[in-house]
Amino acid sequence: MSAAAAGDGRRSRPFALSELTTRVASAIVLAAFALAGAFLGGWATAFVLAVVASIFHIEWALLTEHKLWPSVLFTAGLVAALAMITAGYEWQGAVVAAFAVVLSAGRLNAWRPVGTLYAAMLGVGMLMLRLAPMGLAAVLVVLAAVWATDTGAFFVGRAIGGAKLLPAVSPNKTWAGALGGLAIAIVVGLIVAAILQVRITAILVLVIALLSVVAQAGDLFESWVKRRFGAKDSSNLVPGHGGFMDRVDGLAVASGAALLIGWLHGGGDVATGLLHW
């Protein structure tokens, strides 16, 4: 989860070495898992995304409803959709995911369909990008933008402090952290794109900036939901970070945004549509 921390406007105290070491170690393990899925492609990518999206959705259900049933049915629907997409039935799988979102709204419970949509953006968005031509490059640029936002916001926010971004939603996030995360995301995203031989254009810069902004918005939204339900973290599965949802909240929204941008610009060729302008 992005963290532009600054306490009460003064510089925040540095993390204890053990706390920082735990966070870094957990981040390395999660990044390795994500990158393995990204580079291997195909069913390996689908497996990684099915695991992450399922845990994400389960954490959401436990946070907002304090139970798994019937949300776990819609988790299964999302996993089935990912399997269909990987088997070559891309848009049919996307329709199944959409049906899972719609059906989850059967009761007057707004949290359930929002959670299903959130998990679907992560799983379907990332998978359809990866399976498209130039999919690896697209996924790596999205990951670079989101991870750089996350890391940059955390360290810049703690180093500079200053005015808070939305104290009623997330008391520790600052404008300095948000803008620092945005700037670092643009730089890192463009470096990764250049390494992957993607032509750098002004619109690509704007796309990476947009991915950073929506990632931070997703993070803020999850912070608001946790605050609404009186929770500090979505779970304690990830040492030093909280839950899976705390780590991929911004990535989920950025994945959905990336898929939408790619589709609007490139039609079925979503990865090329995202990167080439």
DRENDO-1510 file (C-alpha; in Angstrom, 1 decimal, always signed):
<recs>
REC; n; res; u; v; w
REC; 1; MET; +0.0; +0.0; +0.0 .
REC; 2; SER; +1.3; +3.4; -0.9 .
REC; 3; ALA; +2.3; +5.4; +2.2 .
REC; 4; ALA; +3.3; +9.1; +2.0 .
REC; 5; ALA; +3.8; +9.2; +5.7 .
REC; 6; ALA; +4.5; +12.4; +7.6 .
REC; 7; GLY; +2.9; +12.2; +11.0 .
REC; 8; ASP; +1.6; +15.6; +12.1 .
REC; 9; GLY; +3.4; +17.6; +9.5 .
REC; 10; ARG; +6.9; +17.2; +10.9 .
REC; 11; ARG; +9.4; +14.7; +9.5 .
REC; 12; SER; +8.4; +11.2; +10.6 .
REC; 13; ARG; +10.8; +9.1; +12.6 .
REC; 14; PRO; +12.7; +6.6; +10.6 .
REC; 15; PHE; +11.6; +3.0; +10.7 .
REC; 16; ALA; +13.4; +0.7; +13.2 .
REC; 17; LEU; +15.9; -1.4; +11.2 .
REC; 18; SER; +14.0; -4.6; +12.0 .
REC; 19; GLU; +10.7; -3.2; +10.8 .
REC; 20; LEU; +12.2; -1.9; +7.6 .
REC; 21; THR; +14.0; -5.2; +7.0 .
REC; 22; THR; +10.8; -7.1; +7.4 .
REC; 23; ARG; +9.0; -4.8; +4.9 .
REC; 24; VAL; +11.8; -5.1; +2.4 .
REC; 25; ALA; +12.0; -8.9; +2.7 .
REC; 26; SER; +8.3; -9.3; +2.2 .
REC; 27; ALA; +8.3; -6.9; -0.7 .
REC; 28; ILE; +11.1; -8.9; -2.4 .
REC; 29; VAL; +9.2; -12.2; -2.0 .
REC; 30; LEU; +6.0; -10.7; -3.4 .
REC; 31; ALA; +7.8; -9.0; -6.3 .
REC; 32; ALA; +9.6; -12.2; -7.2 .
REC; 33; PHE; +6.3; -14.1; -7.2 .
REC; 34; ALA; +4.7; -11.4; -9.4 .
REC; 35; LEU; +7.6; -11.2; -11.8 .
REC; 36; ALA; +7.8; -15.0; -12.2 .
REC; 37; GLY; +4.2; -15.0; -13.3 .
REC; 38; ALA; +4.8; -12.1; -15.6 .
REC; 39; PHE; +7.8; -13.6; -17.3 .
REC; 40; LEU; +6.5; -17.2; -17.6 .
REC; 41; GLY; +3.2; -16.1; -19.1 .
REC; 42; GLY; +0.3; -18.3; -20.0 .
REC; 43; TRP; -1.0; -20.5; -17.3 .
REC; 44; ALA; +1.7; -19.5; -14.9 .
REC; 45; THR; +0.5; -15.9; -15.1 .
REC; 46; ALA; -3.1; -17.1; -14.7 .
REC; 47; PHE; -2.1; -19.1; -11.6 .
REC; 48; VAL; -0.4; -16.2; -9.9 .
REC; 49; LEU; -3.3; -13.8; -10.7 .
REC; 50; ALA; -5.9; -16.4; -9.5 .
REC; 51; VAL; -4.1; -16.8; -6.2 .
REC; 52; VAL; -3.6; -13.0; -5.6 .
REC; 53; ALA; -7.1; -12.1; -6.8 .
REC; 54; SER; -8.7; -14.8; -4.7 .
REC; 55; ILE; -6.9; -13.8; -1.6 .
REC; 56; PHE; -7.7; -10.2; -2.3 .
REC; 57; HIS; -11.4; -11.0; -2.7 .
REC; 58; ILE; -11.5; -13.1; +0.4 .
REC; 59; GLU; -9.9; -10.4; +2.5 .
REC; 60; TRP; -12.4; -7.9; +1.1 .
REC; 61; ALA; -15.3; -10.2; +2.1 .
REC; 62; LEU; -13.9; -10.8; +5.6 .
REC; 63; LEU; -13.4; -7.1; +6.0 .
REC; 64; THR; -16.7; -5.9; +4.8 .
REC; 65; GLU; -19.0; -8.8; +5.6 .
REC; 66; HIS; -17.1; -10.7; +8.3 .
REC; 67; LYS; -17.9; -14.0; +6.4 .
REC; 68; LEU; -16.9; -15.8; +3.2 .
REC; 69; TRP; -20.3; -17.0; +2.0 .
REC; 70; PRO; -21.6; -16.2; -0.5 .
REC; 71; SER; -18.8; -14.0; -1.8 .
REC; 72; VAL; -16.6; -17.1; -2.2 .
REC; 73; LEU; -19.0; -18.2; -5.1 .
REC; 74; PHE; -18.0; -15.0; -7.0 .
REC; 75; THR; -14.3; -15.6; -6.2 .
REC; 76; ALA; -14.8; -19.0; -8.0 .
REC; 77; GLY; -16.5; -17.2; -10.9 .
REC; 78; LEU; -13.5; -14.9; -11.2 .
REC; 79; VAL; -11.1; -17.9; -11.2 .
REC; 80; ALA; -13.2; -19.6; -13.9 .
REC; 81; ALA; -13.1; -16.4; -15.9 .
REC; 82; LEU; -9.2; -16.3; -15.7 .
REC; 83; ALA; -9.1; -20.0; -16.8 .
REC; 84; MET; -11.3; -19.2; -19.8 .
REC; 85; ILE; -9.2; -16.2; -20.8 .
REC; 86; THR; -6.0; -18.2; -20.6 .
REC; 87; ALA; -7.6; -21.0; -22.7 .
REC; 88; GLY; -8.1; -18.6; -25.5 .
REC; 89; TYR; -11.7; -17.4; -24.8 .
REC; 90; GLU; -10.6; -13.9; -23.8 .
REC; 91; TRP; -13.7; -11.9; -24.2 .
REC; 92; GLN; -16.0; -14.7; -23.1 .
REC; 93; GLY; -14.0; -14.9; -19.9 .
REC; 94; ALA; -14.3; -11.2; -19.5 .
REC; 95; VAL; -18.1; -11.6; -19.8 .
REC; 96; VAL; -18.1; -14.3; -17.1 .
REC; 97; ALA; -16.1; -11.9; -14.8 .
REC; 98; ALA; -18.7; -9.2; -15.6 .
REC; 99; PHE; -21.5; -11.5; -14.8 .
REC; 100; ALA; -19.8; -12.4; -11.5 .
REC; 101; VAL; -19.8; -8.6; -10.6 .
REC; 102; VAL; -23.4; -8.2; -11.6 .
REC; 103; LEU; -24.7; -11.3; -9.8 .
REC; 104; SER; -22.8; -10.3; -6.7 .
REC; 105; ALA; -25.1; -7.3; -6.5 .
REC; 106; GLY; -28.1; -9.5; -6.0 .
REC; 107; ARG; -28.6; -8.2; -2.5 .
REC; 108; LEU; -28.8; -4.7; -1.2 .
REC; 109; ASN; -25.1; -4.8; -0.3 .
REC; 110; ALA; -23.0; -2.4; -2.2 .
REC; 111; TRP; -19.7; -3.7; -0.7 .
REC; 112; ARG; -20.0; -7.1; -2.3 .
REC; 113; PRO; -20.1; -6.1; -6.0 .
REC; 114; VAL; -17.5; -3.4; -5.4 .
REC; 115; GLY; -15.2; -6.1; -4.0 .
REC; 116; THR; -15.9; -8.4; -6.9 .
REC; 117; LEU; -15.1; -5.6; -9.4 .
REC; 118; TYR; -12.0; -4.7; -7.5 .
REC; 119; ALA; -10.6; -8.3; -7.7 .
REC; 120; ALA; -11.7; -8.6; -11.3 .
REC; 121; MET; -9.8; -5.5; -12.4 .
REC; 122; LEU; -6.7; -7.0; -10.9 .
REC; 123; GLY; -7.1; -10.5; -12.3 .
REC; 124; VAL; -8.7; -9.8; -15.7 .
REC; 125; GLY; -6.9; -6.6; -16.3 .
REC; 126; MET; -3.4; -8.0; -15.8 .
REC; 127; LEU; -4.1; -11.3; -17.5 .
REC; 128; MET; -5.6; -9.8; -20.7 .
REC; 129; LEU; -2.7; -7.4; -20.9 .
REC; 130; ARG; -0.1; -10.2; -20.5 .
REC; 131; LEU; -1.7; -12.5; -23.0 .
REC; 132; ALA; -1.8; -9.8; -25.7 .
REC; 133; PRO; +1.1; -9.2; -28.2 .
REC; 134; MET; +3.7; -7.1; -26.4 .
REC; 135; GLY; +2.0; -8.2; -23.2 .
REC; 136; LEU; +5.1; -8.7; -21.1 .
REC; 137; ALA; +6.3; -5.1; -21.9 .
REC; 138; ALA; +2.9; -3.7; -20.9 .
REC; 139; VAL; +2.7; -5.7; -17.6 .
REC; 140; LEU; +6.3; -4.7; -16.7 .
REC; 141; VAL; +5.5; -1.0; -17.4 .
REC; 142; VAL; +2.4; -1.1; -15.3 .
REC; 143; LEU; +4.2; -2.9; -12.4 .
REC; 144; ALA; +7.1; -0.4; -12.6 .
REC; 145; ALA; +4.7; +2.5; -12.4 .
REC; 146; VAL; +2.7; +1.2; -9.5 .
REC; 147; TRP; +5.7; -0.1; -7.5 .
REC; 148; ALA; +7.6; +3.1; -8.1 .
REC; 149; THR; +4.6; +5.1; -6.9 .
REC; 150; ASP; +4.3; +2.9; -3.8 .
REC; 151; THR; +8.0; +3.1; -2.9 .
REC; 152; GLY; +8.5; +6.7; -3.9 .
REC; 153; ALA; +5.4; +7.9; -1.9 .
REC; 154; PHE; +6.5; +6.0; +1.2 .
REC; 155; PHE; +10.1; +7.3; +1.3 .
REC; 156; VAL; +9.5; +10.8; +0.0 .
REC; 157; GLY; +6.6; +11.2; +2.4 .
REC; 158; ARG; +8.6; +10.1; +5.4 .
REC; 159; ALA; +11.6; +12.2; +4.4 .
REC; 160; ILE; +9.8; +15.5; +3.7 .
REC; 161; GLY; +6.5; +15.4; +5.6 .
REC; 162; GLY; +4.4; +18.5; +5.2 .
REC; 163; ALA; +0.7; +18.9; +4.5 .
REC; 164; LYS; -1.5; +15.9; +4.6 .
REC; 165; LEU; -3.3; +14.6; +1.5 .
REC; 166; LEU; -6.6; +13.4; +2.9 .
REC; 167; PRO; -6.3; +13.2; +6.7 .
REC; 168; ALA; -9.9; +12.1; +7.1 .
REC; 169; VAL; -9.2; +9.0; +4.9 .
REC; 170; SER; -5.5; +8.2; +5.6 .
REC; 171; PRO; -3.9; +10.4; +8.3 .
REC; 172; ASN; -0.3; +9.5; +7.3 .
REC; 173; LYS; -0.3; +10.4; +3.6 .
REC; 174; THR; +1.0; +13.7; +2.5 .
REC; 175; TRP; +1.1; +15.8; -0.7 .
REC; 176; ALA; +4.8; +15.5; -0.8 .
REC; 177; GLY; +4.6; +11.7; -0.8 .
REC; 178; ALA; +1.9; +11.7; -3.4 .
REC; 179; LEU; +3.8; +14.0; -5.8 .
REC; 180; GLY; +7.1; +12.3; -5.1 .
REC; 181; GLY; +5.5; +8.9; -5.9 .
REC; 182; LEU; +4.1; +10.4; -9.1 .
REC; 183; ALA; +7.4; +11.8; -10.2 .
REC; 184; ILE; +9.4; +8.7; -9.4 .
REC; 185; ALA; +6.7; +6.5; -11.2 .
REC; 186; ILE; +7.1; +8.6; -14.4 .
REC; 187; VAL; +10.9; +8.3; -14.3 .
REC; 188; VAL; +11.0; +4.6; -13.5 .
REC; 189; GLY; +8.1; +3.8; -15.9 .
REC; 190; LEU; +9.9; +5.5; -18.8 .
REC; 191; ILE; +13.2; +3.8; -18.0 .
REC; 192; VAL; +11.5; +0.4; -18.1 .
REC; 193; ALA; +9.7; +1.3; -21.3 .
REC; 194; ALA; +13.0; +2.5; -22.9 .
REC; 195; ILE; +14.8; -0.7; -21.8 .
REC; 196; LEU; +11.9; -2.7; -23.5 .
REC; 197; GLN; +12.4; -0.6; -26.6 .
REC; 198; VAL; +9.0; +1.2; -26.4 .
REC; 199; ARG; +9.1; +4.5; -28.1 .
REC; 200; ILE; +8.9; +7.3; -25.6 .
REC; 201; THR; +6.2; +9.9; -26.4 .
REC; 202; ALA; +4.5; +12.7; -24.5 .
REC; 203; ILE; +1.3; +10.6; -24.4 .
REC; 204; LEU; +3.1; +7.7; -22.9 .
REC; 205; VAL; +4.4; +10.0; -20.2 .
REC; 206; LEU; +0.8; +11.0; -19.5 .
REC; 207; VAL; -0.4; +7.3; -19.5 .
REC; 208; ILE; +2.3; +6.4; -16.9 .
REC; 209; ALA; +1.3; +9.5; -14.8 .
REC; 210; LEU; -2.4; +8.4; -15.0 .
REC; 211; LEU; -1.5; +4.9; -13.9 .
REC; 212; SER; +0.3; +6.4; -10.9 .
REC; 213; VAL; -2.6; +8.7; -10.0 .
REC; 214; VAL; -5.2; +5.9; -10.2 .
REC; 215; ALA; -3.0; +3.6; -8.2 .
REC; 216; GLN; -2.8; +6.2; -5.4 .
REC; 217; ALA; -6.6; +6.7; -5.7 .
REC; 218; GLY; -7.1; +2.9; -5.3 .
REC; 219; ASP; -4.9; +3.0; -2.3 .
REC; 220; LEU; -6.8; +5.9; -0.7 .
REC; 221; PHE; -10.1; +4.1; -1.5 .
REC; 222; GLU; -9.0; +1.0; +0.3 .
REC; 223; SER; -7.8; +3.1; +3.3 .
REC; 224; TRP; -11.2; +4.7; +3.4 .
REC; 225; VAL; -12.9; +1.2; +3.4 .
REC; 226; LYS; -10.6; +0.0; +6.2 .
REC; 227; ARG; -11.3; +3.1; +8.2 .
REC; 228; ARG; -15.1; +2.6; +7.6 .
REC; 229; PHE; -14.8; -0.9; +9.1 .
REC; 230; GLY; -12.4; +0.0; +11.9 .
REC; 231; ALA; -9.5; -2.1; +10.5 .
REC; 232; LYS; -5.8; -1.1; +10.3 .
REC; 233; ASP; -4.9; -3.8; +7.8 .
REC; 234; SER; -6.9; -6.1; +5.5 .
REC; 235; SER; -5.2; -9.1; +7.2 .
REC; 236; ASN; -1.9; -10.1; +8.6 .
REC; 237; LEU; -0.8; -12.4; +5.8 .
REC; 238; VAL; +2.2; -10.3; +4.7 .
REC; 239; PRO; +4.7; -9.5; +7.4 .
REC; 240; GLY; +5.4; -5.8; +7.7 .
REC; 241; HIS; +2.6; -4.8; +5.2 .
REC; 242; GLY; -0.7; -6.3; +6.4 .
REC; 243; GLY; -2.7; -8.2; +3.8 .
REC; 244; PHE; -2.5; -8.9; +0.1 .
REC; 245; MET; -5.2; -6.2; -0.4 .
REC; 246; ASP; -2.9; -3.7; +1.3 .
REC; 247; ARG; -0.2; -4.5; -1.2 .
REC; 248; VAL; -2.2; -4.7; -4.5 .
REC; 249; ASP; -5.0; -2.2; -3.9 .
REC; 250; GLY; -3.4; +0.4; -6.2 .
REC; 251; LEU; -2.3; -2.2; -8.7 .
REC; 252; ALA; -5.9; -3.5; -9.0 .
REC; 253; VAL; -7.2; -0.1; -10.1 .
REC; 254; ALA; -4.2; +0.6; -12.3 .
REC; 255; SER; -4.6; -2.8; -14.0 .
REC; 256; GLY; -8.2; -2.0; -14.8 .
REC; 257; ALA; -7.3; +1.5; -16.1 .
REC; 258; ALA; -4.5; +0.0; -18.2 .
REC; 259; LEU; -6.8; -2.5; -19.8 .
REC; 260; LEU; -9.4; +0.2; -20.5 .
REC; 261; ILE; -6.8; +2.6; -22.0 .
REC; 262; GLY; -5.3; -0.2; -24.2 .
REC; 263; TRP; -8.8; -1.3; -25.4 .
REC; 264; LEU; -9.9; +2.3; -26.2 .
REC; 265; HIS; -6.7; +3.0; -28.1 .
REC; 266; GLY; -5.9; -0.4; -29.6 .
REC; 267; GLY; -9.1; -2.4; -29.7 .
REC; 268; GLY; -8.3; -6.1; -29.1 .
REC; 269; ASP; -4.6; -5.4; -29.1 .
REC; 270; VAL; -4.7; -4.0; -25.6 .
REC; 271; ALA; -1.0; -4.1; -24.8 .
REC; 272; THR; +0.1; -2.3; -27.9 .
REC; 273; GLY; -2.8; +0.2; -27.4 .
REC; 274; LEU; -1.5; +0.9; -24.0 .
REC; 275; LEU; +2.2; +1.5; -24.9 .
REC; 276; HIS; +2.4; +2.7; -28.5 .
REC; 277; TRP; +1.2; +6.3; -29.3 .
</recs>
